[in-house]
């Protein structure tokens, strides 16, 4: 895993999943909250929200497969594929439960 700091409270890294590498930005600890961005954006949509949520939760903003710094999938893009990517990320992070928050396309994925 590569890790870098984006500001003082956000950690960025790559997580290997069964569907490819997924880029995430995280802040905080506690019950996980997965944030899903609209298409064609990236985790950056949640840059200002992560530290706020991180006060009480483990806030995780992912780049949907094929967007931001996440790997491009071999299969054609679809809501179903992006949802599989979100579940693959949660599996790779060993998180059996999480709250899911989505904006626009991210809401359909959720």
N, CA, C and O atoms as a GROMACS GRO file, in nm:
protein
  440
    1UNK      N    1   0.082  -0.118   0.000
    1UNK     CA    2   0.000   0.000   0.000
    1UNK      C    3   0.087   0.125   0.000
    1UNK      O    4   0.184   0.135   0.075
    2UNK      N    5   0.051   0.218  -0.083
    2UNK     CA    6   0.115   0.349  -0.080
    2UNK      C    7   0.029   0.442   0.003
    2UNK      O    8  -0.094   0.439  -0.008
    3UNK      N    9   0.091   0.522   0.086
    3UNK     CA   10   0.015   0.617   0.167
    3UNK      C   11   0.079   0.754   0.155
    3UNK      O   12   0.201   0.766   0.150
    4UNK      N   13  -0.004   0.855   0.152
    4UNK     CA   14   0.046   0.993   0.152
    4UNK      C   15  -0.051   1.078   0.231
    4UNK      O   16  -0.167   1.039   0.251
    5UNK      N   17  -0.005   1.192   0.276
    5UNK     CA   18  -0.090   1.282   0.353
    5UNK      C   19  -0.144   1.391   0.260
    5UNK      O   20  -0.070   1.451   0.182
    6UNK      N   21  -0.274   1.416   0.269
    6UNK     CA   22  -0.337   1.525   0.196
    6UNK      C   23  -0.396   1.616   0.302
    6UNK      O   24  -0.510   1.595   0.346
    7UNK      N   25  -0.323   1.716   0.344
    7UNK     CA   26  -0.366   1.796   0.457
    7UNK      C   27  -0.325   1.725   0.584
    7UNK      O   28  -0.254   1.624   0.579
    8UNK      N   29  -0.369   1.773   0.698
    8UNK     CA   30  -0.324   1.718   0.825
    8UNK      C   31  -0.410   1.603   0.875
    8UNK      O   32  -0.367   1.530   0.964
    9UNK      N   33  -0.531   1.584   0.821
    9UNK     CA   34  -0.622   1.484   0.877
    9UNK      C   35  -0.663   1.376   0.779
    9UNK      O   36  -0.730   1.281   0.819
   10UNK      N   37  -0.627   1.386   0.654
   10UNK     CA   38  -0.672   1.291   0.552
   10UNK      C   39  -0.554   1.206   0.508
   10UNK      O   40  -0.447   1.257   0.472
   11UNK      N   41  -0.574   1.074   0.510
   11UNK     CA   42  -0.473   0.981   0.460
   11UNK      C   43  -0.523   0.922   0.329
   11UNK      O   44  -0.636   0.875   0.321
   12UNK      N   45  -0.438   0.923   0.227
   12UNK     CA   46  -0.472   0.866   0.097
   12UNK      C   47  -0.389   0.741   0.076
   12UNK      O   48  -0.272   0.736   0.113
   13UNK      N   49  -0.450   0.639   0.015
   13UNK     CA   50  -0.377   0.516  -0.014
   13UNK      C   51  -0.451   0.435  -0.119
   13UNK      O   52  -0.563   0.467  -0.157
   14UNK      N   53  -0.386   0.328  -0.164
   14UNK     CA   54  -0.446   0.234  -0.258
   14UNK      C   55  -0.474   0.104  -0.185
   14UNK      O   56  -0.394   0.059  -0.102
   15UNK      N   57  -0.588   0.044  -0.215
   15UNK     CA   58  -0.627  -0.083  -0.156
   15UNK      C   59  -0.644  -0.184  -0.271
   15UNK      O   60  -0.720  -0.160  -0.365
   16UNK      N   61  -0.574  -0.296  -0.261
   16UNK     CA   62  -0.587  -0.402  -0.361
   16UNK      C   63  -0.718  -0.478  -0.337
   16UNK      O   64  -0.744  -0.523  -0.225
   17UNK      N   65  -0.800  -0.490  -0.441
   17UNK     CA   66  -0.926  -0.564  -0.432
   17UNK      C   67  -0.929  -0.667  -0.545
   17UNK      O   68  -0.841  -0.668  -0.632
   18UNK      N   69  -1.030  -0.752  -0.545
   18UNK     CA   70  -1.044  -0.853  -0.650
   18UNK      C   71  -1.075  -0.790  -0.786
   18UNK      O   72  -1.063  -0.856  -0.889
   19UNK      N   73  -1.115  -0.663  -0.787
   19UNK     CA   74  -1.146  -0.594  -0.912
   19UNK      C   75  -1.038  -0.493  -0.954
   19UNK      O   76  -1.054  -0.425  -1.055
   20UNK      N   77  -0.931  -0.484  -0.878
   20UNK     CA   78  -0.823  -0.391  -0.907
   20UNK      C   79  -0.795  -0.301  -0.789
   20UNK      O   80  -0.860  -0.310  -0.684
   21UNK      N   81  -0.697  -0.212  -0.808
   21UNK     CA   82  -0.661  -0.119  -0.701
   21UNK      C   83  -0.763  -0.006  -0.694
   21UNK      O   84  -0.800   0.054  -0.794
   22UNK      N   85  -0.808   0.020  -0.572
   22UNK     CA   86  -0.903   0.129  -0.549
   22UNK      C   87  -0.835   0.233  -0.461
   22UNK      O   88  -0.780   0.201  -0.355
   23UNK      N   89  -0.839   0.357  -0.506
   23UNK     CA   90  -0.782   0.468  -0.431
   23UNK      C   91  -0.885   0.517  -0.330
   23UNK      O   92  -1.002   0.537  -0.362
   24UNK      N   93  -0.838   0.537  -0.205
   24UNK     CA   94  -0.925   0.588  -0.099
   24UNK      C   95  -0.858   0.703  -0.027
   24UNK      O   96  -0.736   0.715  -0.024
   25UNK      N   97  -0.941   0.786   0.032
   25UNK     CA   98  -0.897   0.891   0.124
   25UNK      C   99  -0.977   0.869   0.251
   25UNK      O  100  -1.098   0.850   0.246
   26UNK      N  101  -0.909   0.871   0.367
   26UNK     CA  102  -0.974   0.839   0.493
   26UNK      C  103  -0.942   0.943   0.600
   26UNK      O  104  -0.839   1.009   0.596
   27UNK      N  105  -1.034   0.954   0.694
   27UNK     CA  106  -1.011   1.038   0.812
   27UNK      C  107  -1.087   0.977   0.928
   27UNK      O  108  -1.198   0.927   0.911
   28UNK      N  109  -1.027   0.980   1.046
   28UNK     CA  110  -1.095   0.940   1.168
   28UNK      C  111  -1.092   0.792   1.197
   28UNK      O  112  -1.026   0.713   1.128
   29UNK      N  113  -1.167   0.756   1.300
   29UNK     CA  114  -1.178   0.618   1.345
   29UNK      C  115  -1.321   0.598   1.397
   29UNK      O  116  -1.393   0.694   1.423
   30UNK      N  117  -1.358   0.473   1.411
   30UNK     CA  118  -1.492   0.442   1.459
   30UNK      C  119  -1.571   0.369   1.354
   30UNK      O  120  -1.513   0.306   1.265
   31UNK      N  121  -1.704   0.376   1.364
   31UNK     CA  122  -1.789   0.306   1.268
   31UNK      C  123  -1.762   0.362   1.128
   31UNK      O  124  -1.760   0.484   1.110
   32UNK      N  125  -1.741   0.273   1.027
   32UNK     CA  126  -1.707   0.321   0.893
   32UNK      C  127  -1.825   0.381   0.817
   32UNK      O  128  -1.938   0.331   0.822
   33UNK      N  129  -1.795   0.489   0.747
   33UNK     CA  130  -1.890   0.554   0.657
   33UNK      C  131  -1.822   0.564   0.521
   33UNK      O  132  -1.722   0.634   0.507
   34UNK      N  133  -1.876   0.493   0.420
   34UNK     CA  134  -1.820   0.493   0.286
   34UNK      C  135  -1.890   0.599   0.203
   34UNK      O  136  -2.013   0.599   0.192
   35UNK      N  137  -1.813   0.689   0.144
   35UNK     CA  138  -1.865   0.800   0.065
   35UNK      C  139  -1.842   0.773  -0.084
   35UNK      O  140  -1.729   0.747  -0.125
   36UNK      N  141  -1.948   0.779  -0.163
   36UNK     CA  142  -1.942   0.749  -0.306
   36UNK      C  143  -1.973   0.876  -0.386
   36UNK      O  144  -2.077   0.940  -0.366
   37UNK      N  145  -1.882   0.912  -0.474
   37UNK     CA  146  -1.894   1.037  -0.551
   37UNK      C  147  -1.982   1.022  -0.674
   37UNK      O  148  -2.017   0.911  -0.715
   38UNK      N  149  -2.017   1.136  -0.732
   38UNK     CA  150  -2.091   1.136  -0.858
   38UNK      C  151  -1.994   1.109  -0.973
   38UNK      O  152  -1.872   1.126  -0.958
   39UNK      N  153  -2.047   1.069  -1.086
   39UNK     CA  154  -1.969   1.046  -1.207
   39UNK      C  155  -1.970   1.175  -1.287
   39UNK      O  156  -2.076   1.237  -1.302
   40UNK      N  157  -1.859   1.218  -1.338
   40UNK     CA  158  -1.726   1.159  -1.347
   40UNK      C  159  -1.627   1.220  -1.249
   40UNK      O  160  -1.517   1.258  -1.290
   41UNK      N  161  -1.659   1.232  -1.125
   41UNK     CA  162  -1.574   1.298  -1.027
   41UNK      C  163  -1.481   1.199  -0.958
   41UNK      O  164  -1.450   1.093  -1.012
   42UNK      N  165  -1.437   1.235  -0.836
   42UNK     CA  166  -1.346   1.151  -0.758
   42UNK      C  167  -1.371   1.176  -0.609
   42UNK      O  168  -1.463   1.249  -0.572
   43UNK      N  169  -1.288   1.116  -0.525
   43UNK     CA  170  -1.297   1.133  -0.380
   43UNK      C  171  -1.290   1.280  -0.341
   43UNK      O  172  -1.343   1.319  -0.237
   44UNK      N  173  -1.226   1.360  -0.424
   44UNK     CA  174  -1.204   1.502  -0.393
   44UNK      C  175  -1.335   1.576  -0.366
   44UNK      O  176  -1.335   1.681  -0.300
   45UNK      N  177  -1.444   1.523  -0.415
   45UNK     CA  178  -1.576   1.581  -0.389
   45UNK      C  179  -1.603   1.588  -0.238
   45UNK      O  180  -1.683   1.670  -0.193
   46UNK      N  181  -1.538   1.501  -0.162
   46UNK     CA  182  -1.559   1.493  -0.017
   46UNK      C  183  -1.443   1.548   0.065
   46UNK      O  184  -1.437   1.526   0.186
   47UNK      N  185  -1.351   1.618   0.001
   47UNK     CA  186  -1.230   1.668   0.069
   47UNK      C  187  -1.264   1.748   0.196
   47UNK      O  188  -1.199   1.730   0.299
   48UNK      N  189  -1.362   1.834   0.190
   48UNK     CA  190  -1.398   1.916   0.306
   48UNK      C  191  -1.483   1.842   0.408
   48UNK      O  192  -1.487   1.880   0.525
   49UNK      N  193  -1.552   1.737   0.365
   49UNK     CA  194  -1.641   1.661   0.452
   49UNK      C  195  -1.565   1.557   0.535
   49UNK      O  196  -1.600   1.531   0.650
   50UNK      N  197  -1.459   1.498   0.478
   50UNK     CA  198  -1.387   1.391   0.547
   50UNK      C  199  -1.341   1.429   0.687
   50UNK      O  200  -1.368   1.354   0.781
   51UNK      N  201  -1.272   1.542   0.707
   51UNK     CA  202  -1.229   1.575   0.843
   51UNK      C  203  -1.345   1.595   0.940
   51UNK      O  204  -1.334   1.565   1.058
   52UNK      N  205  -1.456   1.647   0.889
   52UNK     CA  206  -1.573   1.668   0.976
   52UNK      C  207  -1.633   1.534   1.019
   52UNK      O  208  -1.659   1.514   1.138
   53UNK      N  209  -1.654   1.444   0.924
   53UNK     CA  210  -1.706   1.312   0.958
   53UNK      C  211  -1.606   1.233   1.042
   53UNK      O  212  -1.644   1.153   1.128
   54UNK      N  213  -1.477   1.257   1.015
   54UNK     CA  214  -1.371   1.187   1.086
   54UNK      C  215  -1.366   1.217   1.235
   54UNK      O  216  -1.298   1.147   1.309
   55UNK      N  217  -1.436   1.318   1.278
   55UNK     CA  218  -1.442   1.348   1.422
   55UNK      C  219  -1.513   1.237   1.499
   55UNK      O  220  -1.481   1.210   1.614
   56UNK      N  221  -1.611   1.172   1.434
   56UNK     CA  222  -1.692   1.072   1.501
   56UNK      C  223  -1.693   0.935   1.433
   56UNK      O  224  -1.737   0.837   1.493
   57UNK      N  225  -1.645   0.928   1.310
   57UNK     CA  226  -1.652   0.805   1.232
   57UNK      C  227  -1.521   0.781   1.159
   57UNK      O  228  -1.434   0.868   1.154
   58UNK      N  229  -1.508   0.661   1.102
   58UNK     CA  230  -1.400   0.634   1.007
   58UNK      C  231  -1.458   0.667   0.870
   58UNK      O  232  -1.527   0.584   0.810
   59UNK      N  233  -1.431   0.785   0.821
   59UNK     CA  234  -1.485   0.831   0.694
   59UNK      C  235  -1.393   0.788   0.581
   59UNK      O  236  -1.273   0.816   0.583
   60UNK      N  237  -1.448   0.719   0.482
   60UNK     CA  238  -1.372   0.664   0.370
   60UNK      C  239  -1.435   0.713   0.242
   60UNK      O  240  -1.550   0.680   0.213
   61UNK      N  241  -1.362   0.790   0.163
   61UNK     CA  242  -1.408   0.833   0.031
   61UNK      C  243  -1.326   0.758  -0.073
   61UNK      O  244  -1.203   0.767  -0.074
   62UNK      N  245  -1.394   0.684  -0.158
   62UNK     CA  246  -1.324   0.605  -0.260
   62UNK      C  247  -1.337   0.670  -0.397
   62UNK      O  248  -1.432   0.743  -0.424
   63UNK      N  249  -1.240   0.641  -0.483
   63UNK     CA  250  -1.254   0.671  -0.625
   63UNK      C  251  -1.321   0.550  -0.688
   63UNK      O  252  -1.267   0.439  -0.682
   64UNK      N  253  -1.437   0.569  -0.750
   64UNK     CA  254  -1.506   0.461  -0.818
   64UNK      C  255  -1.414   0.402  -0.925
   64UNK      O  256  -1.335   0.474  -0.986
   65UNK      N  257  -1.424   0.272  -0.947
   65UNK     CA  258  -1.344   0.207  -1.050
   65UNK      C  259  -1.354   0.284  -1.182
   65UNK      O  260  -1.463   0.315  -1.229
   66UNK      N  261  -1.237   0.315  -1.240
   66UNK     CA  262  -1.233   0.389  -1.366
   66UNK      C  263  -1.228   0.540  -1.350
   66UNK      O  264  -1.219   0.612  -1.450
   67UNK      N  265  -1.234   0.590  -1.226
   67UNK     CA  266  -1.231   0.733  -1.202
   67UNK      C  267  -1.123   0.767  -1.102
   67UNK      O  268  -1.075   0.680  -1.029
   68UNK      N  269  -1.084   0.894  -1.098
   68UNK     CA  270  -0.978   0.936  -1.006
   68UNK      C  271  -0.854   0.851  -1.027
   68UNK      O  272  -0.809   0.833  -1.140
   69UNK      N  273  -0.798   0.800  -0.917
   69UNK     CA  274  -0.677   0.720  -0.925
   69UNK      C  275  -0.703   0.570  -0.915
   69UNK      O  276  -0.608   0.492  -0.909
   70UNK      N  277  -0.829   0.527  -0.914
   70UNK     CA  278  -0.860   0.384  -0.911
   70UNK      C  279  -0.838   0.322  -1.047
   70UNK      O  280  -0.843   0.389  -1.150
   71UNK      N  281  -0.812   0.190  -1.046
   71UNK     CA  282  -0.791   0.117  -1.172
   71UNK      C  283  -0.915   0.122  -1.259
   71UNK      O  284  -1.028   0.133  -1.212
   72UNK      N  285  -0.889   0.113  -1.390
   72UNK     CA  286  -0.997   0.107  -1.487
   72UNK      C  287  -1.036  -0.041  -1.501
   72UNK      O  288  -0.949  -0.125  -1.525
   73UNK      N  289  -1.163  -0.073  -1.486
   73UNK     CA  290  -1.204  -0.213  -1.495
   73UNK      C  291  -1.203  -0.264  -1.639
   73UNK      O  292  -1.211  -0.186  -1.734
   74UNK      N  293  -1.194  -0.396  -1.653
   74UNK     CA  294  -1.197  -0.457  -1.786
   74UNK      C  295  -1.338  -0.455  -1.843
   74UNK      O  296  -1.356  -0.443  -1.964
   75UNK      N  297  -1.438  -0.467  -1.756
   75UNK     CA  298  -1.578  -0.469  -1.800
   75UNK      C  299  -1.629  -0.328  -1.827
   75UNK      O  300  -1.575  -0.231  -1.775
   76UNK      N  301  -1.734  -0.316  -1.910
   76UNK     CA  302  -1.792  -0.184  -1.937
   76UNK      C  303  -1.846  -0.121  -1.809
   76UNK      O  304  -1.893  -0.193  -1.720
   77UNK      N  305  -1.842   0.011  -1.798
   77UNK     CA  306  -1.891   0.077  -1.678
   77UNK      C  307  -2.042   0.055  -1.660
   77UNK      O  308  -2.119   0.056  -1.756
   78UNK      N  309  -2.080   0.036  -1.534
   78UNK     CA  310  -2.223   0.022  -1.501
   78UNK      C  311  -2.239   0.046  -1.351
   78UNK      O  312  -2.143   0.035  -1.275
   79UNK      N  313  -2.359   0.080  -1.311
   79UNK     CA  314  -2.390   0.098  -1.169
   79UNK      C  315  -2.358  -0.031  -1.094
   79UNK      O  316  -2.301  -0.027  -0.985
   80UNK      N  317  -2.395  -0.145  -1.153
   80UNK     CA  318  -2.371  -0.274  -1.089
   80UNK      C  319  -2.222  -0.300  -1.069
   80UNK      O  320  -2.182  -0.346  -0.962
   81UNK      N  321  -2.141  -0.271  -1.168
   81UNK     CA  322  -1.995  -0.291  -1.156
   81UNK      C  323  -1.938  -0.199  -1.049
   81UNK      O  324  -1.855  -0.241  -0.968
   82UNK      N  325  -1.981  -0.073  -1.048
   82UNK     CA  326  -1.930   0.021  -0.948
   82UNK      C  327  -1.973  -0.022  -0.807
   82UNK      O  328  -1.897  -0.005  -0.711
   83UNK      N  329  -2.093  -0.078  -0.793
   83UNK     CA  330  -2.138  -0.130  -0.664
   83UNK      C  331  -2.053  -0.250  -0.622
   83UNK      O  332  -2.018  -0.264  -0.505
   84UNK      N  333  -2.020  -0.336  -0.717
   84UNK     CA  334  -1.931  -0.449  -0.687
   84UNK      C  335  -1.795  -0.398  -0.640
   84UNK      O  336  -1.734  -0.457  -0.551
   85UNK      N  337  -1.748  -0.289  -0.699
   85UNK     CA  338  -1.622  -0.230  -0.657
   85UNK      C  339  -1.628  -0.179  -0.514
   85UNK      O  340  -1.533  -0.196  -0.437
   86UNK      N  341  -1.739  -0.116  -0.477
   86UNK     CA  342  -1.755  -0.066  -0.339
   86UNK      C  343  -1.756  -0.184  -0.241
   86UNK      O  344  -1.693  -0.177  -0.136
   87UNK      N  345  -1.827  -0.291  -0.276
   87UNK     CA  346  -1.829  -0.409  -0.189
   87UNK      C  347  -1.691  -0.475  -0.183
   87UNK      O  348  -1.650  -0.522  -0.077
   88UNK      N  349  -1.621  -0.479  -0.295
   88UNK     CA  350  -1.486  -0.536  -0.296
   88UNK      C  351  -1.393  -0.456  -0.205
   88UNK      O  352  -1.308  -0.512  -0.136
   89UNK      N  353  -1.410  -0.324  -0.204
   89UNK     CA  354  -1.330  -0.239  -0.116
   89UNK      C  355  -1.360  -0.271   0.030
   89UNK      O  356  -1.269  -0.290   0.110
   90UNK      N  357  -1.487  -0.278   0.065
   90UNK     CA  358  -1.524  -0.309   0.203
   90UNK      C  359  -1.471  -0.446   0.244
   90UNK      O  360  -1.424  -0.463   0.357
   91UNK      N  361  -1.477  -0.543   0.153
   91UNK     CA  362  -1.421  -0.676   0.181
   91UNK      C  363  -1.271  -0.667   0.204
   91UNK      O  364  -1.220  -0.726   0.300
   92UNK      N  365  -1.200  -0.595   0.118
   92UNK     CA  366  -1.054  -0.583   0.130
   92UNK      C  367  -1.015  -0.513   0.260
   92UNK      O  368  -0.910  -0.543   0.318
   93UNK      N  369  -1.097  -0.420   0.305
   93UNK     CA  370  -1.071  -0.349   0.430
   93UNK      C  371  -1.121  -0.428   0.552
   93UNK      O  372  -1.107  -0.385   0.666
   94UNK      N  373  -1.180  -0.545   0.524
   94UNK     CA  374  -1.235  -0.631   0.630
   94UNK      C  375  -1.339  -0.557   0.714
   94UNK      O  376  -1.337  -0.561   0.837
   95UNK      N  377  -1.429  -0.489   0.644
   95UNK     CA  378  -1.537  -0.414   0.708
   95UNK      C  379  -1.670  -0.482   0.673
   95UNK      O  380  -1.723  -0.458   0.565
   96UNK      N  381  -1.723  -0.566   0.763
   96UNK     CA  382  -1.848  -0.635   0.733
   96UNK      C  383  -1.972  -0.545   0.734
   96UNK      O  384  -2.075  -0.580   0.678
   97UNK      N  385  -1.960  -0.427   0.799
   97UNK     CA  386  -2.071  -0.333   0.805
   97UNK      C  387  -2.018  -0.192   0.786
   97UNK      O  388  -1.907  -0.160   0.828
   98UNK      N  389  -2.098  -0.109   0.722
   98UNK     CA  390  -2.063   0.032   0.703
   98UNK      C  391  -2.189   0.107   0.662
   98UNK      O  392  -2.279   0.051   0.602
   99UNK      N  393  -2.192   0.234   0.696
   99UNK     CA  394  -2.295   0.322   0.642
   99UNK      C  395  -2.247   0.365   0.504
   99UNK      O  396  -2.128   0.388   0.483
  100UNK      N  397  -2.339   0.374   0.409
  100UNK     CA  398  -2.303   0.411   0.272
  100UNK      C  399  -2.373   0.542   0.239
  100UNK      O  400  -2.494   0.556   0.257
  101UNK      N  401  -2.295   0.638   0.191
  101UNK     CA  402  -2.346   0.770   0.153
  101UNK      C  403  -2.308   0.795   0.008
  101UNK      O  404  -2.192   0.779  -0.029
  102UNK      N  405  -2.404   0.833  -0.074
  102UNK     CA  406  -2.374   0.860  -0.213
  102UNK      C  407  -2.433   0.990  -0.260
  102UNK      O  408  -2.542   1.030  -0.218
  103UNK      N  409  -2.360   1.057  -0.350
  103UNK     CA  410  -2.407   1.182  -0.411
  103UNK      C  411  -2.429   1.156  -0.559
  103UNK      O  412  -2.339   1.107  -0.628
  104UNK      N  413  -2.547   1.186  -0.609
  104UNK     CA  414  -2.582   1.173  -0.749
  104UNK      C  415  -2.561   1.029  -0.795
  104UNK      O  416  -2.634   0.941  -0.749
  105UNK      N  417  -2.465   1.001  -0.883
  105UNK     CA  418  -2.439   0.863  -0.927
  105UNK      C  419  -2.404   0.776  -0.808
  105UNK      O  420  -2.443   0.659  -0.803
  106UNK      N  421  -2.332   0.832  -0.712
  106UNK     CA  422  -2.295   0.758  -0.592
  106UNK      C  423  -2.417   0.710  -0.516
  106UNK      O  424  -2.412   0.605  -0.452
  107UNK      N  425  -2.527   0.785  -0.520
  107UNK     CA  426  -2.650   0.742  -0.453
  107UNK      C  427  -2.709   0.620  -0.523
  107UNK      O  428  -2.760   0.529  -0.457
  108UNK      N  429  -2.701   0.616  -0.656
  108UNK     CA  430  -2.749   0.499  -0.730
  108UNK      C  431  -2.661   0.378  -0.699
  108UNK      O  432  -2.711   0.266  -0.686
  109UNK      N  433  -2.532   0.399  -0.688
  109UNK     CA  434  -2.440   0.291  -0.653
  109UNK      C  435  -2.472   0.239  -0.513
  109UNK      O  436  -2.474   0.118  -0.491
  110UNK      N  437  -2.496   0.330  -0.420
  110UNK     CA  438  -2.528   0.290  -0.282
  110UNK      C  439  -2.654   0.207  -0.279
  110UNK      O  440  -2.697   0.164  -0.172
   0.00000   0.00000   0.00000
